[in-house]
Amino acid sequence: MSTLLEGKIALVTGASRGIGRAMAQRLAAEGATVVVSARSLDTAGQYAGTLRETVALIEAAGGRAMPLVADIENDAAVQSLVPRAVALAGALDILVHSGGKAEYAPVTSMPLAMFDHTIGHYLRTPFQLIQAAVPEMKKRGAGWIVVLGSVTAQPPGKPYDEWATYGGATVYAATKAAVHRFVQGTAAELQPHNIAVNMLAPSTAIRTPGASDLIPEQYPTERVEYIVETGLALCHLPAAERTGLCAYSLHFPLAHGLPVYTLDGRERIEDSVIPPWAHPAIVASGEGN
């Protein structure tokens, strides 16, 4: 195991599966103690994956992890999550918000409850978590906040394809675009406190348990290791050096010459390749939208 994050304590939401689980594994492989949070402790819900399984994977690789059950659809649970994590682990240095469920429907037929859920998962929840996390990070003299974004925040290209016309992603995408701007503004506010705030997103698509239903079977997807390595890069440099970025998984490592490793940090994998279907407006350095 590497020691890049030795002595650091991280809280990762949505950590029972998918990107959240992989992110927790990679942080732990670098020496962080990781508090993993989600709704499923021992029994999986609609999708496979539990916090117990995540903890077992991390411990089997030599890392340290603690499960913490929380439902981000419950306001009280969100408000108490950071204090509970601090009580469990002793402090907080890193917050990665990966939790949430994407729900798609056309604007004209989307139920108001679905609209509210989308705003809640992806904008209201990180707002509340950051408000709770910042005082704890100030105590430590530094902090790192990473919020999961989406390439759908980029505008649809013209002529519009079938996905743009019929995919129902407009509200989800608009919320993610708001997340990008929210992260950039919060980064400016918190840089004087040495707290870095960055956005992390797949460059194309990653086939996770929650996303597979939304990705056509024949659509090529990218390995989760690329987004996890990009996320790790956002969790250790001083805020003055790396904050306010919108970092995309395939683009960012190439732009910054970062090697990408397996989730346990032990083996280097091949450098990423930008496919021709990647959105042309992505700024590889992260200094963009």
N, C-alpha and C positions, 0 to 999 in steps of 0.2 A: 504494500500500500504506500501511496505517496503521502506527503504531509503538508500539502499546499494549504489546507484548511484546518490543520491541527489546532485544537483549542477553540474552534468556532462552533457555534450552535445554530442550526438551521431549522426553520419550520417550512414544510412543504405541504400545500393543500392538494387535494385530488391525488393522493399518493398511493391509493390502493391498486392502481392500474395505469397503463399508458404512459404518457409523458411525465406525469407527476411521479410515478413509481421509478421510472428510469432516472429522473433528475435526482431523486433521493439516493438512489444507488451510487450515482457518480459523485455526489457531494460526500457521501460516506466513504467512498474509495479514496478520497483526498484527505481523510482524517476528521471530517466534521461529525459531530453528534447530531443526528437528524431526528426531529420530531415529525412523524408522518401522520397526516390527518386526512380523514375521509369519513363517509358514513358507515362503511362496511368493516367491522372489526374481524369477525370470524366467519360470517356468512355473506356471500356475494349477493348483490341485488340483481338488477336486470342484466348487468354485464359481469363477466368473470373478473375476479380479483378482490382481495381483502387486505387490510392493513397487517394482519398476522403474517400473511404470505410475503408482503414487502419486507417486514422486519426480519423474517427468516432468511430471505435472500441476502439482505445486507449483512446479517450476522454470519451467515455461511461464508461470505467473502472477507470476513475479518473486521467488519465495520460495526458501528454503534447506532442503534435506532430505537425509538420509543413510539408506540402507537397512541394516538389521541383522537377519539371519535368526535366528530362535529358535522352537523348538517348545515351547509351554507345557505340553505333556503330558510333557515330559522335565524331571525335577527339576534336573539339572545345568544345563540350558539356562536355566531360570528363575533359578537362583541366580547365574548368571554374566551375566545380561542387563544389569542396572544397571551393574556394573563395566565391561562391554564398551561400553555406551553412553557412559559417562563417558570412557573411553579414546578413543573415537571423536570425541566432540564437546567434551571438555574439562571438562564440569561437568554438573550437573543441577538444574533449577529446578522443572520441571513433570513429573508422571507421570500419564498417563491410561491406565487399564487397561480396554481395550475388547475384548480377545481372549476367545475361548471359543466353544464350540458348544453350543447348546441341544439336549438330547435328551429326548424326552417318552415316557413309558410309565406305565401305572397302577402304583400302589405295589405291588400284589399280584403283578405280573408283571415288574416292572423287574429286569433282571439286575444283580447286585451291581457288575459292572464299570461299567455305565452310571451307577449311583449314585455310585461313586467318582470317575468322570470329572467329573460335575456338581459335586461338592464341590471337586474339584481345580481346575477351570477358574475357578470363581467365588468361592471362599473361600480355599483354600490358596494359589493363585497370587498374589492381591493381598496376602495376609499376607506371603509371601516377598519380593515386590517392594518393599513398604513398608519392611520391615526393612532392605533393602539401600539404599533411596533416602534414608531419613531422615538418615543420617550425611552424605551428600553435600549435602543441603539445609541442614543445620546449618552447613556450611562457608560457604554463601552467605548465611546470616542469614535465610532465608525459604524457603518452598516451597509448592507446591500439588499436592495429590493428588486425583484424580477417579477414582472407580470406577463402572463402569456397573451400574446396578440394573435394576429391572423393575417395571412396574405390576402384574405378576402377584403381587408380594409382598403386595398388598392382598388381604384375605379375599374369597372368592367370595360374591356376593350371593345372597339367598334370595328366591324359590324358585330352586334351582340350575338353571342352564341346561345345554345339552348340552355346552358346552365344559368347564364345571366337572366334569361327571359323566364324560365320555368323553375329554376332551382329553389326559389324562396329564401335566399340568403340575405336579402337586403337589410333587414333589421339587425340580424347578427353582425353583418359586415359593418353597418353604421356604428354599432356599439363598439366594435373592435377599433374602428377609426377614432372614436372618442377616447378609447383606452390609450392609443398611441399618443394623442395630444395630451392626455392627462399625465402620462408618464413623463413626457418631455417637460411639461410645466412643473411637475412635482420635483423633477431632477434639479431644476433651477432653484427652487425654494430650499431644497435640502443640501445642496452642495456645500454651503458654508458650515454645515454640521458634519461634513465628511461622510455623508450617506449617499450612496449611489443608487439611482433609480433607472432601470432599463426595461425595455420591452423585448420579448423573445418570441419568435414565430417560425413555423416551418416555411421553407421556401416554396414548397409545392404541397404535398400531402403526406401524412404519416398514418399508416393503418393501425390505429389503436382500437381496443375493444369498443369504446364509445363512438368512434368515428367511422368504423368499417361500414355501418349501414348507410352512410352518406357518400361513400366512395364507390364508384362503379368497379366491378370486379376486375375489369381489364385495364383500369387506370394504373399507370406505374407510380409507385410510391417510394419514399426515401426511408433510409434506416434511421431509427430513433437516436442512434449515437451522435449524429451530426447536430441535432438540436440540443442534446444534452451537453456536448462539448462546448457549444456556443453559450449555453446557460452558465456553465462553470466559469467561462471567461468573464462573465458579468458579475462574478461573486467574490472577487479578491483584490482587484486593484483599487487604489484610492479614488474617491469620487472625482477629484480634480483630473484624473487621467482617463476615466471611462464612466461617463454617466450621460443620461438623456439620449441613449441610442435606441434605434429600432433595428434589432439584430436578427437577421434571417439565417436559418440553419445551414444551408449550403453555401450561401454567399459569404457570411462573416468569417468562417475559418480560412477560406481562400484569401480574402482581402487582407487578413492580418497574419497570414503564415502560420496558423495554428494547427498542430497535428491533432488528429482525432483518435480517441482510444475507445476500447470496449468499456462497458459499463463498470467493470471492476478496475479499470485503469491500468490493466496489465499488458495489453497488446494494442499496438497501433494498427488502425485499419487504413484503407486506401483514402486518399484525399477525395473530397467531394467533387462532383462534376455538375455544372449548371446545365440542366436540360433545356432544350429549345422552347419548351412550353412554360418555363418560369416567367413570371410577370416582368415585363421589360422595365417597369418603373422602380423596381427594387434597387435601393442604393446599397451596394455591397459592403461599404465601410460601416454602415449603420447610422451614418449621419444624414438621415432623411426620414421619409414617412413610410 
